[in-house]
Amino acid sequence: MADEVQFKKGMALLAGGVTLITTGSGAMRRGITATAVCSLSAKPPSLIACANKDTGTAQAIKENNIFVVNVLGDNHKDIAMVFAGATGIAGVGRFEHGNWADHSMGVPYLEDALVSFVCETGVCVPYGSHFAFIGEVKDVIMKGDEALPVAWLGSSFHSLSPVA
């Protein structure tokens, strides 16, 4: 079995897009910052989002069977830190930061996210410390501009630019 410290050091070299995974409504809204998100299938449109089992967000996704993956841009670094828990703000208080709207399916999405994927939970797979949620994408909300996503690499944010 690989050493956990070495594993974490190695994974820090794998760049990941920065997202907010959100669920719930009203006072029961929950959300976390996550990089463990990837596409799964175009037919049917689906993705995988992973969350630590100990978070209120993971438990709320299990209860609600619906969540949103909000893809963040360079201008969202501050809100990413809030939802990562770095500021000490927890639970519904995190939603006091950013421009939030309620989707018709009853979940919050970040209005100025580059894109928001509204998902119903198809399958929840427990593994180790996390749940892997397979989300069946029900709606895609595009911001509609040329903004680029922000990446997380080596424990810090990185702005992306097109390669010519």
C-alpha positions in Angstrom: 0.0 0.0 0.0 1.3 3.4 -0.9 2.3 5.8 1.9 -0.4 8.4 2.5 2.1 11.3 2.8 3.7 10.4 -0.5 0.3 9.9 -2.1 -0.8 13.4 -1.1 2.5 14.9 -2.4 2.0 13.1 -5.7 -1.6 14.2 -6.0 -0.6 17.8 -5.4 1.2 17.6 -8.8 -2.1 16.7 -10.5 -3.8 19.9 -11.6 -7.5 20.1 -11.0 -10.3 22.4 -11.9 -11.8 24.2 -8.9 -15.5 23.8 -8.3 -18.1 24.4 -5.6 -20.5 21.4 -5.0 -23.7 22.7 -3.6 -27.0 21.2 -2.5 -30.1 21.9 -0.3 -32.3 24.9 0.0 -33.0 27.7 2.5 -31.3 27.2 5.8 -30.3 23.6 4.7 -28.0 24.8 1.9 -24.6 23.2 2.0 -21.5 23.4 -0.1 -17.8 22.6 -0.4 -14.9 23.4 -2.7 -13.8 20.4 -4.7 -11.3 19.4 -7.3 -12.3 15.7 -7.4 -14.8 16.2 -10.3 -14.7 14.8 -13.8 -16.9 14.0 -16.7 -18.1 10.4 -17.0 -20.3 10.0 -20.1 -21.9 12.2 -22.8 -24.7 9.6 -23.3 -26.3 10.0 -20.9 -24.6 13.3 -19.8 -23.1 12.5 -16.4 -20.2 13.3 -14.1 -18.5 12.1 -11.0 -18.1 14.4 -7.9 -16.3 13.2 -4.8 -16.8 14.5 -1.3 -15.5 13.6 2.1 -18.1 11.5 4.0 -17.6 13.6 7.1 -18.9 16.8 5.5 -22.4 18.1 5.9 -22.4 18.6 2.1 -21.8 14.9 1.4 -24.5 13.9 3.9 -27.0 16.4 2.4 -26.3 15.1 -1.2 -27.1 11.6 0.1 -30.4 12.9 1.6 -31.4 15.2 -1.3 -30.2 13.1 -4.2 -29.5 16.4 -6.1 -26.4 18.6 -6.3 -24.8 21.3 -8.5 -21.2 21.4 -9.7 -20.2 25.1 -10.2 -17.0 25.6 -12.2 -15.0 28.5 -10.9 -13.0 31.1 -12.7 -10.0 33.2 -11.7 -12.3 35.8 -10.1 -13.7 33.2 -7.6 -10.6 32.4 -5.5 -12.0 34.1 -2.4 -15.3 32.2 -2.5 -13.4 29.0 -3.1 -11.5 29.6 0.1 -14.8 30.3 2.0 -16.3 27.0 0.8 -13.0 25.1 1.5 -13.5 26.1 5.2 -10.3 28.3 5.3 -12.2 31.3 6.7 -14.1 29.4 9.5 -17.4 30.0 7.9 -19.6 26.9 7.8 -23.0 25.7 6.7 -25.5 28.1 5.2 -23.2 31.1 6.1 -21.0 30.3 3.2 -23.8 31.3 0.8 -23.6 34.9 2.1 -20.6 35.1 -0.3 -21.1 35.1 -4.0 -24.2 35.6 -6.2 -26.6 32.7 -5.6 -29.8 31.7 -7.3 -32.2 28.9 -6.7 -32.6 26.4 -9.6 -36.1 25.2 -10.4 -35.0 21.8 -9.1 -34.5 23.3 -5.6 -30.7 23.6 -5.4 -28.5 26.7 -5.3 -26.1 27.6 -8.1 -23.5 30.3 -8.4 -24.9 32.8 -11.0 -21.5 33.9 -12.2 -19.9 30.5 -12.3 -18.3 29.6 -15.7 -20.8 26.8 -15.9 -23.1 25.0 -13.4 -24.1 21.4 -13.9 -27.4 20.5 -12.1 -27.3 16.8 -11.3 -29.6 14.1 -9.8 -27.6 11.5 -8.0 -27.6 8.3 -10.0 -25.3 6.3 -7.8 -23.4 7.0 -4.6 -20.3 4.8 -4.1 -18.7 4.9 -0.6 -14.9 4.3 -0.8 -12.4 5.1 2.0 -13.0 8.5 3.4 -15.2 9.7 0.5 -18.4 9.2 -1.4 -18.2 9.2 -5.2 -21.5 10.6 -6.5 -22.4 9.8 -10.1 -24.5 12.7 -11.2 -27.0 12.5 -14.0 -26.8 16.0 -15.5 -30.3 17.5 -15.8 -29.3 21.1 -16.7 -26.3 23.0 -17.8 -26.2 26.7 -17.1 -23.5 28.5 -19.1 -22.2 32.0 -18.2 -21.6 32.6 -21.9 -18.3 34.4 -22.0 -14.7 33.5 -22.8 -13.5 33.3 -19.1 -11.1 30.5 -18.2 -11.4 28.2 -15.2 -9.0 28.4 -12.3 -6.8 25.4 -11.5 -5.5 24.0 -8.2 -1.9 22.7 -8.3 0.7 22.4 -5.6 -1.7 23.7 -2.9 -2.3 27.0 -4.7 -4.5 28.5 -7.4 -3.2 28.9 -10.9 -4.7 31.0 -13.7 -4.9 29.3 -17.0 -4.3 30.8 -20.4 -4.8 29.3 -23.9 -1.8 27.5 -25.5 -1.2 29.0 -28.9 
